Amino acid sequence: MNPITYIILISTVMSGTMLVMISSHGL
């Protein structure tokens, strides 16, 4: 697997987690 793929995957997961966190705090 490419290191770039890992970076993209991690950043996607991170941003998704951040959005979920903000959404739950907003509610």
N, CA, C and O of each residue as an XYZ file, in Angstrom:
108
protein
N       0.850     -1.204      0.000
C       0.000      0.000      0.000
C       0.885      1.254      0.000
O       1.935      1.291      0.641
N       0.444      2.255     -0.718
C       1.211      3.504     -0.802
C       1.120      4.296      0.499
O       0.074      4.292      1.147
N       2.197      4.974      0.892
C       2.136      5.858      2.064
C       1.122      6.978      1.840
O       0.464      7.431      2.776
N       1.005      7.420      0.573
C       0.064      8.489      0.222
C      -1.367      8.025      0.518
O      -2.185      8.797      1.019
N      -1.660      6.761      0.203
C      -2.999      6.215      0.460
C      -3.300      6.276      1.945
O      -4.408      6.629      2.349
N      -2.301      5.927      2.765
C      -2.471      5.972      4.220
C      -2.754      7.396      4.690
O      -3.630      7.617      5.526
N      -2.015      8.356      4.151
C      -2.182      9.766      4.540
C      -3.595     10.234      4.192
O      -4.254     10.881      5.007
N      -4.062      9.907      2.982
C      -5.407     10.301      2.547
C      -6.446      9.646      3.454
O      -7.401     10.294      3.884
N      -6.255      8.362      3.739
C      -7.191      7.619      4.582
C      -7.265      8.234      5.976
O      -8.353      8.461      6.505
N      -6.103      8.500      6.565
C      -6.037      9.070      7.917
C      -6.685     10.457      7.947
O      -7.459     10.763      8.854
N      -6.368     11.293      6.953
C      -6.930     12.645      6.938
C      -8.442     12.605      6.768
O      -9.156     13.415      7.360
N      -8.941     11.657      5.954
C     -10.391     11.515      5.756
C     -11.056     11.110      7.060
O     -12.078     11.677      7.447
N     -10.472     10.124      7.739
C     -11.013      9.654      9.025
C     -10.977     10.788     10.045
O     -11.940     10.997     10.783
N      -9.869     11.515     10.083
C      -9.710     12.611     11.037
C     -10.774     13.679     10.818
O     -11.427     14.113     11.767
N     -10.951     14.106      9.558
C     -11.936     15.146      9.275
C     -13.347     14.645      9.566
O     -14.188     15.406     10.047
N     -13.612     13.369      9.278
C     -14.915     12.775      9.577
C     -15.182     12.783     11.072
O     -16.282     13.116     11.513
N     -14.164     12.410     11.853
C     -14.287     12.392     13.320
C     -14.543     13.807     13.836
O     -15.380     14.013     14.715
N     -13.821     14.771     13.289
C     -13.973     16.157     13.705
C     -15.401     16.633     13.451
O     -16.010     17.273     14.309
N     -15.937     16.316     12.261
C     -17.297     16.718     11.909
C     -18.300     16.096     12.871
O     -19.233     16.766     13.312
N     -18.115     14.820     13.199
C     -19.019     14.119     14.128
C     -18.956     14.778     15.503
O     -19.984     15.006     16.142
N     -17.726     15.084     15.955
C     -17.534     15.710     17.261
C     -18.261     17.054     17.313
O     -18.990     17.337     18.264
N     -18.055     17.880     16.281
C     -18.674     19.209     16.218
C     -20.201     19.071     16.174
O     -20.918     19.823     16.833
N     -20.688     18.100     15.389
C     -22.134     17.898     15.254
C     -22.746     17.525     16.603
O     -23.773     18.079     16.996
N     -22.116     16.588     17.312
C     -22.675     16.160     18.600
C     -22.606     17.288     19.629
O     -23.509     17.420     20.455
N     -21.560     18.094     19.592
C     -21.447     19.220     20.513
C     -22.477     20.290     20.168
O     -23.024     20.952     21.050
N     -22.737     20.451     18.856
C     -23.729     21.427     18.409
C     -25.122     21.058     18.912
O     -25.915     21.928     19.271
N     -25.412     19.742     18.932
C     -26.707     19.284     19.425
C     -26.725     19.362     20.949
O     -27.730     19.020     21.573
